[in-house]
Amino acid sequence: MKNCRRIANAPRCTRTDASLNYSTGPVSQEPRRPRRYRARSRGGCASVILVLTLGLLLSLFNLAIGIAASVRVPFTDANLTVAGSVGKKDRVADVMPGYVHGRLGSNEDFINHSNLLTIWVAEGATLILVGHQPGAPVVDLHIEAR
């Protein structure tokens, strides 16, 4: 009875081999490899590395850069906008396009996925937005530095 695992409400174990398993497949005798987990930077312009390097460098010169792409969703008046900016904390929201001004972190759209990362005087922001955006063109690529 040693080597048998006890599972709640399961019949009592009578086998003594180490390969007993209540799963559907055979048990492998190979040792398990440890899983290596790593921190993934899923922020785009709001990633730690980008804000630490480019954001702090741009904040020394009182600058911010931003890029955005927007496409109209067919048969609707909604747009899909993906935007990102990095630079000095006070200017990051200003370099986003005018039709997404005030939508960073808001909840008035169909989909609003906003990420912000602030490190000292530098900030990075990403925005994925699906919804009605007044003043948004059918197709737009917006690149700005201030």
C-alpha positions, 0 to 999 in steps of 0.5 A: 500500500505504500506508493498508492495515492489516496483520492477522496471517494475513490476505491481503496488502493491495493496495488503497490507499483509506482505507475498507478494513476487515476488519469486516462493515460499511462504514466511516464517513468521519465523524471519531470522537467521543471517548468521555467516561468518567465516574466513576459512584457505584454505592454508594448509602449507600457513595457518596463524596458521601453519606459526605463530606457526610451521613456527616461531618455525622452523625459530628459528632453521634455519629449514624448512620441506616439504612434497609432493606427485606426481602421473603421469596422465594416458596416458600423460607425465604430473604429478599431484603434491601436495606439501607444506612446512613451515619454514625459509623464505630462505629454504621453496622453497629448501625443495620442490622436485627437479622436482618442483623447480622454479615452485612456482608461475610460469605460465608455466604449465596446472594448477599451484595453488601456495599460499605463506604466509610470516610472518616476518622470517617464510614462508609457501608455498603450490603448486598444479601443473598439467603439464610436470615435467622433472625428476618426477617419476610415483609415489612419496612421498617426505618428507624433512627437512633441 
